[in-house]
Amino acid sequence: FYADKYHPIQAGSIDGTDVAPHDNAVLRALLCSTAGLYDPFGDPKAAGDPYCTVFVGHLSRLTDDDTVRKAMGRYGKVKSMRLVRDIVTGASRGYAFVEYETDKEMHRAYEGCTPFHY
């Protein structure tokens, strides 16, 4: 069984037949989506080419924007970078999104930053 189209509720089901949300986060997202409270295409923070963007996680809470930009700049030209911060405190949340000029640079960064697997 393979779905023709991704469905967030049925994706968590072992056989793809669920109709009720299996997770509170999925339920909240579904409610916000149907109520028109969130439009991911209209969110200015959710911009950029996803095929040129790499997620960088497990960062120290003391890491700043310049450090991430410098470290990730070794793999190519950084088009944009967003170190995600807490809305209230402004402190780093420990992850960032780095967009490169090309997908080739993104792949170089992904391969270069992937930890060794044992």
N, C-alpha and C positions, 0 to 999 in steps of 0.2 A: 504494500500500500504506500503510495506516494501522493501527497497532496499536489494539486495543480497550482494552488495559491496558498501563501503563508497565512495562517490564522492563529493569532496569539493565544487563544484559549485552547484550541485543539492541539497546538504544538506541544503542550505539556502533558498530553494524554498518551498512554502507551499504544493505543490503537487509533487515535485521531478522531474519536467520536464524542469527546466531552463537549458539553454545551454550557456548563457552568464554569466560571473562573476558578482556577486551581490555586491562585496566589493573590494575596491582597494587593500587591503592586500591579498585577495585571488588571484586577478589578478597578483600581483607582485610575489607571491609564485609560481603560475602556470607558469609564464614566466621564472622565475629562474630555475624551475624544468625541463621544456622542453629544455631550453638552456644549461642545464648541469652546471649551475653556483653554485648550492648548492647540496651537497650530505649529507643528515643527517646521513647516516651510516658511512661516512668518517670523520665526525666532532668529534675531540677528546674531545670537551666540552660536547657533547651529548652522554655520555657513562654511563654505569651502567644498572642495572636491573630495568625496569620501575615498576615492581610489588613489589619492595622493596624500592621505592623512594616516598617521600612525598614532596609536594610543600608547602613552608612556605611563606605566604604573609603578607602584611601590617606591615612590619618591619620599625622601625625608620631608617632614613638615617644615624644615628650615630652608628647603630649596627655593630659590627665587627664579623669576622669569629669565634673567640674564644667564644664570647657570644652565638652565634647560636649553635655552637657545644656543649657547656656546657648545654644549655637549652634543646636541643633535645636529648642529651645523657642520660637524665633521663628515656627515654622510651626504650632504648636498645643500642646495640653497633653500633655506627655510622661508616659505612664502608667508605663513602666519603661524602663530603659536598661542595657545591658551592654557595657562596654568590655572586649573580650576580652584577657586577659593570659596571659603565659607561665606555665605551672604551676610551674616551678622558680624563675625570677627574679622573677616578679611584674611584669615590664615589659610595657608595652602591645605588642600584636601588630600594631597599626596599623589595626584595624577594630572596628566596634561594631554593635550591633543596638538600634534605638530603636523602642519601641512607643508609639503614640499612642492617645488615647481613642477616636477614630473613624477610619474608613478615609478620610474626606474630608481630615482633617488629614495622614494619611500621604501621600495623593496630592499635597497642597500641598507637603509636604517633599520628596517625590521630584521634583516639577517644579521646585521652587526650587533644589535642589542638583545637578540634572543639568548637567554641563558642556556648553559649546557644542560642537557638532559642525561641522567644517569640510567 
